[in-house]
Amino acid sequence: MSKTSNALEILKRRTKRSPALQRLYEEEKVNYQVAMLIRKVREDLGLTQGELAKRIGTTQSVISRLEDADYEGHSLSILQRIASALKRKIVIKMDPIKHVA
């Protein structure tokens, strides 16, 4: 195996050897994807965090937390409220886990 300084490549190599680390990586990836999705759709519609918060009956700080990739408290109910306020629908799918030897 060749040496690399690419952080993502290093992470991929290490997660291959540890099922626990692989699960943690997948959980964090989902948190990141949800946070970035909320932010992207909000920004694409030209809304501030405060404006989105007002539409769903919460505060700007809640939206800020939801858009933080490290936040682990995303719930389906808050995502449904956001989707509705942004005139979007939530689509959920499950993909097979790829095991790389």
Order of alpha helices (4+ residues) and beta strands (2+ residues): alpha-alpha-alpha-alpha-alpha
